[in-house]
Amino acid sequence: MHTVVERELELNMVLSPERSIPVPARLTYRTQDPYAVHISFHIGSDAPVNWTFARELLVEGVFRPCGHGDVRVWPTKIDSRSVLCVALTSPDGDALLEAPSAAVSAWLERTLRAVPPGTESGRLGMEEALAELLTPAPADDLWLRDPWPSDESQDGEA
């Protein structure tokens, strides 16, 4: 059985040091994709903007700055509020978002209860898929019988 852990919340998109705008967002975690978190932002366009990155990055980012490249996460305080900053970089542009730390942490806690760290690979079903691939099928018996004559015949043998 697969579980989905979702949370709707309002983030702030930082436009300048003095100005930010609220952005509705949805955090989604799916146990069948146990290493990833998904964030959908609703920024007034026809379709939401979707980002997917490692759950581990968000978990670590609650405590200390982490990430490089396209996604960076770090905790900070703004006007005595604890916030989680998420910096996103893409060919379409950059965004700095602030999320309420308590809400993100509570959601992450739910994902960690659904799939504890270190148990993610067991959720991928790779063992079952590999076992299924390696189980001989009835047609395999024909293959294993070697229906072709050997090319190793001695001179003079027919």
C-alpha positions, 0 to 999 in steps of 0.5 A: 500500500502506498501513502501520500503525505501532503501539506498545503501552506503559504510560502513567501517569495522574496522579491527584495530585502523589503518585499515579499509576496505570499505563494500558496504551495503544496508539499507532497511525499509519496512512499512509492518515491521514498527519496523525493519530496515534491513542492508545487507553487501556485504563482498565478499561472495556468499550471503550478510550478513543480519542483522535486528534490531529495527529502534528505536535503530538506531534512538537513536544511531544517538544521543547517545550510545545505545543498548546492546547485539548483536547490539550497536550503537553510534555517534562519529567523526573520522578525523572531519567526523561524523560517526555512529558506529555499533557494531554487535556480533554473534556466527560467530564473531564480526564486528565494522562498521562505517557509514556516519552519514549524509547518515544514518540520511537522510535515517532514516528521510525518514523512519520516514516520511513513518511511523512516530514514534508511528504509527507503530502498525497501519501498522501491520494490527492487527485491521483488522485481529482481526476484520476479526477473530471475525466476525461471519461466516454463519457456526457460526450460527450452533455452536451458536444454541447449537445442543447438548442436555443439560447434566443437565436433571433431574432424571426421565426425558428422 
